[in-house]
Amino acid sequence: MRITKAQFKGLDQYKYSGVDKSVVSRHVLGPFWTWLVTLFPRTMAPNAITFLGLCFVFINVGTLLYLDPTYSGKELPRAVYLSWAIGLFAYQSMDAIDGKQARRLGMGSALGEMFDHGCDAINTTLEVILCSHALGLGRSWWTVASQVATLCNFYASTWEEYHTGTLYLSAFSGPVEGILMICCIYLVTALHPLGPAFWAQPLVSLFPGHLVSDFAAQFDAALGLGGGKKGLATLECNTAFMLFGAVGTIANIVNAYWNVIIARHKSRKPILPPLLGYLPFLTHTLILVAWLQSGLRGGVSLVHSNRLLPFLGYWGMAFSYQVSQLILAHVTKSPFPFWNGMMVYSLVAAVDANAEYLFGREPLVQNSPTTANVFIFMSFLIALFNYVRFAREVIWQITEYTGIACFTVRHKDEQGRWVENGNPKSN
């Protein structure tokens, strides 16, 4: 990935713009973050703080892989869920103070925003994996639905920033309230006597007395949902959380488009063309879901097997690559990226997995459980390598151009030598 001269010119025009409407962020966590950043030395680069926070999440995932490597959904020791809450809160805190550290050191740059968003993109899928496990969803289509909704939420915010030039945090946003809500899920799973089974209870059972349960039963009866059918009276807590997340995703998409409409009106531009920017995400999502559904059409099972975990890993890395391209386009004032190589790879893999349904013959590669295992894990490694390669190349090129280091508190002097900030001598 080579950044062009035109993109570097766009990079010169970059200026961060953000709007934070979160009450929790401004009045509760904000003072804590302001204090927390003072504990970090001025010799620690902002991006190093961001990566340190992501390492807490890596540790959380590591405990899951050690204790439940096949993602079978078995109950983990309560201390593990507690550690997930602590690790995620630490990640949120590090993610929030990296910008404050950048302002302390005068190291604010487009690379900082790209690195921050790239780490957020990785964390998004990892939290889907962890949270679905804590909710007792495990290998199910609910986990897949959670992945789709969560990534859509993130993509919508990035799409919004591309077209408005501003990062908006609404009154209820994923990076603040959403993360705190997931921390609470981990805490409840850790501290409640039922553990993950708590989330399989009917939602109405959490309310004292019979008023709510009676209303739910009457509501279901009015809709003809009695007789064992799924209804409000039997709605499990984890399902209710998924539905809440779906409503939040739709609200975020609508709010993002509203902000885009306002920005486009101000610049006297049409309001419909930006909607085409959702096509890359929707197209890739449909391809991946079709790949997963191959098990329903005679192919190897993916969702209800140990293949789901590496598949989600592949999905997460491919998405991180896709959204990082969009962030790069934003900071360099480049055209909107409508496709990438990982979309083509996913399409070929999905066609192969559905070969029996599409062509009446067995898949060339994913024709047995063993080959499917190898192929999906290999796909994850390919997506991981591709994203790391992309990140490395972009980081190197931007640091060389701007003269601001990524993981150290250094800059280039007039002779082009890397020197410590405040020190005219080279290392």
N, C-alpha and C positions, 0 to 999 in steps of 0.2 A: 504494500500500500504506500504509494508515493503521494505526498501532499504537493499540489501544484503551486506555481507562483501566484495564480489568481486566488487560491485558497489562503495562502499566506497573507495576501493583501486584505482579504476578508478578516483574517485573524487579527490584523492590526486595528481593525475597527471594533473588536469585541469589547463589550462593557457589560459586566454582570448587572442584572436587574431582577429584583425579587419582591413579591408581595406576600406577607405572612398575616393571615387573618385568624390564625389559631389562638384562642384564648389561653389554652394550656401552654403553648410555646412561648407566648409573650409574657404571661404573668406568673406561671408556675415553674416551668422548666428553664425559661430564659435566664432568670437570676442564678439558678444552679449552674447552667452552662457557662455563664460569665465568670463565676467563681472557679469552675473546674479547669478552664483553660489556663488559669494562672498557675496551676500545679505542674504544667508541662514546661520544660526548659525551652529557652529561645533557640537552642541548638537542634531542636526537633522540628523537622519539616512538616507542613500541614498534611501533605499526602501520606507521610509516614504515620501520622495519627489516624487518618482514614483507614489505612491498611491494617493498623493495629486493631481497630474496631472490627474489621472483617475477620481477623484471625480468631476473635472470640466466637464468631459464628462457625468458623471452620472447626473449632474445638467441639462445639455443640454437635455438628454433623458427625465428627469423628466418634463421639460417644454412641451415637445412633448406629453407625456402621459397625462398631465393635460389639454392641449388645444385640443388635437385630440387623445383621448384614443383608438379609433377604427381604427386609421390609415386610415381614409377616404380620406385624401389628401386635406382637406380644407385649405385655405390660413390662415397662422398665422400672428400675428402682426409683423411688420417689425423688431421691436426691438429684437424679438426672434431669427430671423436669424442672426442678428448682434451678439447676445450673443453666438450663436453657433460658429461663427468665432473666437470670443475672447476665448471661452472655449477650442476650438480645438488647437489654437495657444499656449495657456497656457499648454495644455497637451503635445504638441510637445516639448516645452521648458523644462518642468519638466523631460520628458523622455530623453532629451539630456544631462541634467546636473547631473543626478543621478550618472553616472559613474565618472564625475569630482568630485563630492562630496565624492565618495568612495575613490578616489585617495587622496583627501585632508586628509581623516581620516584614511587611511590605512585599509579600510574595503572591498577592492575588493575581491569578492568570486564568486564561481559558483552559489550560491544562488541568488546573485544579478542579474546575467544574466538570470536565470530562472524566477525570479520575474518580471524582465523587459519585457521579452518575453511573459510571461503570461498575463500581463496587456495589451500589444500590441495586443495579440490575442483577448481579450475581446473587445478592442476598435475597432477592424476591423469590426466586425458585427454591432456594434452600429453606426459607421459612415456610413455604407451602409444604415441603416435604416434612419438616419437623412439626408444624402445627397440625397437619392432617393426621400424623401419628398420635399426637397428644389428644386429639379429638376422637380417636378410635375409628377413623375413616380408612386409613391404610390403603390396601390395594382395592380401590373402588373408583367408579366413575365420578364420585363426589370429589375425590382428590384431583382428578383431571379437570373437573369443572372449576375447582378452586384455582388451579394453575391458569386456566384460560382467563378467569375474572381478574386475578391478581396481575397478570402480565398485561392485560388490556388496560387496567387502571394505570399502570406505569407508562405504557405506550401513549395513552391519551394525554398524560401530563407532559411528556416529552414532545409530542406532536403540538400541543398547545404552546409550549415554549418556543418551538421552531417558528411558529406563525405569528406570535405576539412579541417575541424577544424578551419575555418576562417569565420567570418561574413563579407560579401561583401556588400558595398553600392555603387551602380553603379552611373554613371553620372546623371541619372534620377532615383531616388529611391522612393519607397512608403513612408518611414518614413520622408523624407525631402521634395522633390518636390511634391510628391503625396499629402501630407497633406496640403502644401501651396496652391495647386490647389483647394482642397476642401474648404479651407478657402476663396479663391476667389469666389467660387460658392456661399457660404453663403453671402458674402459681396454684390455680384451682386444682389442676390435675395432680400436682405434687402434694397438696395439703388436704384435699378432701379424702375421706376414708374409701370412697369408691374408686378413686384414681380415674383412669380414662373412661371407665364404665359410667362415670357421672354424666358424661355427655350423651349417653345413649338413653337417658331418662326422658320421658315426655316433658316438654317444656312446662305444661300446666302443673306438673307435680311440684314445681319449685314454689308455687304460690300457696300460702296457707289457706285453710278453709275450703269450701266447695264452690264459691262464687265463680271463680275463673274456670274451673273444670266443668261446671254445669253450663256456663255460657258456651264453652268450646263444644260440648256435646250437642247443645241445641243448634249451634251454628253449623256443625257437621250434618245434623239431621235435616236442616233446612236445605242444604245443598246435596242431600242424598249420598253423603259420605259415610254412613254408618255401616254396620256389618263387616267390620274388619278392614274397610278401606282406609287408606291414608288420609288423615284429616287433621284439623287443628287440635283435637283432643289427643291424638297419638303422635303429634309432631315432636321428634326428638330434638334435644338441645343442639346437637351438632348440625342437624339439618337446618334448624332455625338460624344458626350462625351463618351457614352457607347462603341461605336466602337473604339474610341481612347484607352479606357481602355483595350479592348480586344487585340489590337495590343501591348500595353505595357506589358500585361500579357504574351503573346507569346514570346516577346523579352526577358523578365526576365527569362522565363523557358529555353530558348536557351542559354542565357548568364550563367545561373546557371549550366547547364549541361556542358558547355565549361570549366568552372572553375573546375568542378568535373573531367572532362577528364584530365586536366592538372595535378591535384593532384594525380589521379590514375596512370598516366604515371610516375610521379616522384617516386611513391612507387612501381612501377612495378606490378600493379594490373589490372585485366580486367575492361573495361569501361562499359560493359553492365549490370552487376548485380545491380549497384545502381539504375537503372531505375525501378526495382521492387519496390522500395520505394514509387513510386507514386500510387501503387495499393491500399493501405489503403484509401488514399484521394479520388481517383477516384471511388472506390467501394462504399464508404459511400455517396459520392455526388450523384451517380446514384440511390442509395436506396432512398435518400431524395427527389430527383426529381420525382421518381416513386410514392412516397407518395403524393407529390403535384399534380401529374397528375391524381390522383384517381377521381378528380372532373370531368375530361373529359371522364371517363369510368363508369359513373353512381353513383359515390360516392359523398360525401359531398364536396362542393366547398371549396377550401382552398386559392388559390392565390387571387381571386377577392372578398374576404370577410374579416371580421375583425379577422379571424383566422390566417391571414398571419403574423401579428406582433408577437404573442406568438410563432408561428412556427419558425420565424427567430431567436427569442430568444433561442429556443431549439437548433436550428442548431448552433448558435454561441457558446453556452456552450459546446455542444458535440464536436465541432471543437477545442475549447480551451483546452479541456481535451486531445484530440488526439494529438495536436501539443505540449502540455506540456509534454506528455509522450516522444515525440521525443526529446525535449530539454533535458529532464532528461537523456535519453539514450546518448545524446551527451556529457554532462558534466561528466557522470559516465563511459564513454567508454563501454557502454552496447550494446547488439545486437539490431538491428533495430526493433521497435515495429510495427508489421504488423496488429494487430487487438486489439480491446478493447470491453468492455461490451456494450458501447453505440451504437456500430455498430449493435450488435445483437438486441438491443431494437428497433432501427430504422427499422431493417428488419422485425421484428414481426409486428410493427405498419404499415409499408407499405403494407405488405401482408393482414392485416386486412382491411385496407382502400380500397384495390383493390379486395376484396373478390368476389364482384359481377362479375367482369371481369375474375378473375382467376378460381372461383369455381361455379359461377352461383347462389350464395346465398348472402344475405345481410351480411355486416360486423358484427362481434360479438360485437364490442365496438363502433366503429364510424358509427353507423347506423342511426343517426339523427343529425341535426344541434346542438341540445343541448348536446348530448353525445360527439360529436366531439369537441365542445367548451371545455368541462370539460377535456377530454382526452388530448388535445393538451396543455392546460394550465398546467395540471398535469405533462405532459412530460417535459415542460420547468422547472418546479420546481424540478423534479427528476434530470435533467441534471445539474441544478444550484447546487443542494445539492451534487451531485457526484463530481463536479469540486471543490467546496469549501472544501469538505472532502479530496480530493486528495492533494490540495494545502496545507491545514493545516498539514496533515501528513508528507508531504515532507519537509515543512519548519521546523517543529519541529525536525525531525530526522537530518536534515543537520545542524541546529543551534547547536544541542546537540553534534554532531560529530566534527564540526569545531571550536566550541567555539566562534562563531561570531554571535551576535544577529541580528534579522531581522529588527525590527522596532525601536530599540533603539541603542544608541552608547555605547554598552557594550561588554565585552568579559569575558571568563572564566579565572580565575587565576589558579595557580598551584594546589590549593585545590579543584578546580571544582566549585568555587562560581562565580556567575555573578557579575561583578564589572564595574563601569563606566570606560571608556577608560581614562588612565592617572591617575586613582585613585585606589590605592591598597586596599582600604577598600570596603567591600561589602555594598550593599544598605540596 
